[in-house]
Amino acid sequence: MKRWQMRKNCALTPTQLFNFYLALVCLSLIVATGFFLVGVWVVLIFTAIEITAVTVGFLMYCRHALDHETIEVNDKHVLVKTLIGQKETLYELNAEWVKLDPPVAGSKTFTIRQADLRVELGQFIRHEEQLTLISQVRAHL
């Protein structure tokens, strides 16, 4: 069995992001508390808005941080798995009937197909890496 996995290039792991988020929230609350103690209570409202916006942004980042695509070639089967957001999709294809189409001009993905089923992959890798991956997968079919 041969396996290829394409992942997103994320700068921070979920743990690092959580630690950064905690530090950011604590710093914002310390500054807002200082202003509140001096009598400028309106800063607390803007701090709450800021923390809400940062929380929403970080949750969206975390939701897609683990996105990936996987191609597995067994003797007679090709398994294609995609995880985008919370949606995992699994395609099982016959290795003898699978065709790999290189990316067309202007496209960020290549296509793996069998009869009427078409799966677009490669959104997490560069064009050059897609061509290399296609040739490696073809060699194992």
C-alpha positions as a printed NumPy array, in Angstrom:
array([[  0.   ,   0.   ,   0.   ],
       [  1.274,   3.442,  -0.93 ],
       [ -0.096,   6.618,   0.657],
       [  0.16 ,  10.339,  -0.17 ],
       [ -1.168,  13.021,   2.135],
       [ -1.644,  16.69 ,   1.284],
       [ -2.068,  19.033,   4.249],
       [ -2.558,  22.723,   4.794],
       [  0.55 ,  24.684,   5.667],
       [ -0.463,  26.187,   9.022],
       [  1.997,  28.312,  10.95 ],
       [  0.598,  27.462,  14.379],
       [ -0.542,  24.201,  15.895],
       [ -3.875,  24.306,  17.751],
       [ -2.019,  24.261,  21.103],
       [  0.226,  27.174,  20.119],
       [ -2.797,  29.096,  18.85 ],
       [ -4.688,  28.488,  22.106],
       [ -1.725,  29.718,  24.172],
       [ -1.438,  32.835,  21.995],
       [ -5.194,  33.408,  22.296],
       [ -5.062,  33.187,  26.101],
       [ -2.149,  35.634,  26.253],
       [ -3.974,  38.067,  23.938],
       [ -7.217,  37.897,  25.943],
       [ -5.395,  38.344,  29.256],
       [ -3.468,  41.351,  27.942],
       [ -6.65 ,  42.961,  26.588],
       [ -8.475,  42.405,  29.88 ],
       [ -5.581,  43.835,  31.904],
       [ -5.539,  47.004,  29.777],
       [ -9.349,  47.298,  29.927],
       [ -9.335,  46.8  ,  33.705],
       [ -6.74 ,  49.554,  34.069],
       [ -8.897,  51.969,  32.112],
       [-11.992,  50.888,  34.069],
       [-10.246,  51.59 ,  37.39 ],
       [ -9.339,  55.068,  36.174],
       [-12.985,  55.68 ,  35.287],
       [-13.049,  55.07 ,  31.525],
       [-15.592,  52.25 ,  31.55 ],
       [-16.393,  52.464,  27.812],
       [-13.102,  50.691,  27.026],
       [-14.638,  47.481,  28.425],
       [-17.25 ,  47.538,  25.642],
       [-14.617,  47.802,  22.938],
       [-12.53 ,  45.109,  24.639],
       [-15.533,  42.771,  24.607],
       [-16.048,  43.483,  20.891],
       [-12.334,  42.876,  20.219],
       [-12.262,  39.588,  22.136],
       [-15.419,  38.411,  20.338],
       [-13.938,  39.208,  16.911],
       [-10.632,  37.502,  17.745],
       [-12.47 ,  34.444,  19.096],
       [-14.549,  34.088,  15.928],
       [-11.441,  34.441,  13.736],
       [ -9.456,  31.892,  15.722],
       [-12.357,  29.412,  15.702],
       [-12.551,  29.683,  11.918],
       [ -8.781,  29.142,  11.702],
       [ -8.94 ,  26.097,  14.006],
       [-11.82 ,  24.59 ,  12.071],
       [ -9.7  ,  24.41 ,   8.93 ],
       [ -6.237,  23.914,  10.457],
       [ -6.471,  20.138,  10.15 ],
       [ -7.834,  20.032,   6.584],
       [ -6.145,  17.417,   4.421],
       [ -6.485,  15.138,   1.404],
       [ -5.177,  11.568,   1.218],
       [ -4.682,   9.13 ,  -1.653],
       [ -4.059,   5.458,  -0.813],
       [ -3.289,   2.908,  -3.53 ],
       [ -3.805,  -0.759,  -2.675],
       [ -3.529,  -3.641,  -5.132],
       [ -6.967,  -3.157,  -6.658],
       [ -8.381,  -0.084,  -4.925],
       [ -7.672,   3.618,  -4.707],
       [ -9.012,   5.302,  -1.579],
       [ -9.373,   9.067,  -1.681],
       [-10.134,  10.798,   1.63 ],
       [-10.808,  14.482,   2.083],
       [-11.319,  16.349,   5.352],
       [-12.47 ,  19.923,   4.829],
       [-13.786,  21.663,   7.93 ],
       [-15.824,  19.047,   9.757],
       [-16.805,  17.14 ,   6.598],
       [-14.902,  13.941,   5.841],
       [-15.518,  12.268,   2.496],
       [-14.254,   8.851,   1.403],
       [-14.177,   7.636,  -2.203],
       [-13.253,   4.06 ,  -3.121],
       [-12.205,   3.631,  -6.75 ],
       [-11.079,   0.681,  -8.842],
       [ -7.344,   1.056,  -9.508],
       [ -7.653,  -0.334, -13.035],
       [-10.21 ,   2.278, -14.112],
       [ -8.817,   5.365, -12.385],
       [ -7.609,   8.272, -14.518],
       [ -5.585,  11.215, -13.248],
       [ -5.987,  14.493, -15.082],
       [ -3.368,  17.216, -14.581],
       [ -4.575,  20.672, -13.577],
       [ -5.974,  22.723, -16.416],
       [ -4.721,  26.244, -16.991],
       [ -5.843,  28.524, -14.187],
       [ -6.967,  25.687, -11.922],
       [ -5.513,  25.038,  -8.477],
       [ -6.525,  21.366,  -8.421],
       [ -6.071,  18.187, -10.41 ],
       [ -8.754,  15.574, -10.962],
       [ -8.883,  11.884, -10.168],
       [-11.798,  10.225, -11.921],
       [-13.522,   6.94 , -12.622],
       [-16.547,   6.835, -14.948],
       [-18.912,   9.592, -13.759],
       [-17.143,  10.227, -10.44 ],
       [-14.705,  13.15 , -10.419],
       [-12.756,  14.189,  -7.318],
       [-10.736,  17.397,  -7.308],
       [ -7.585,  17.261,  -5.18 ],
       [ -4.382,  19.178,  -4.624],
       [ -5.661,  22.458,  -3.23 ],
       [ -3.023,  22.369,  -0.483],
       [  0.049,  21.873,  -2.698],
       [  1.775,  23.91 ,  -5.406],
       [  1.382,  23.206,  -9.125],
       [  4.855,  21.617,  -9.404],
       [  4.116,  19.311,  -6.479],
       [  0.821,  18.327,  -8.097],
       [  2.605,  17.188, -11.254],
       [  5.108,  15.162,  -9.222],
       [  2.307,  13.604,  -7.171],
       [  0.352,  12.678, -10.301],
       [  3.361,  10.907, -11.797],
       [  4.03 ,   9.035,  -8.518],
       [  0.42 ,   7.887,  -8.218],
       [  0.331,   6.81 , -11.879],
       [  3.439,   4.715, -11.294],
       [  1.635,   2.767,  -8.552],
       [ -1.591,   2.155, -10.486]])
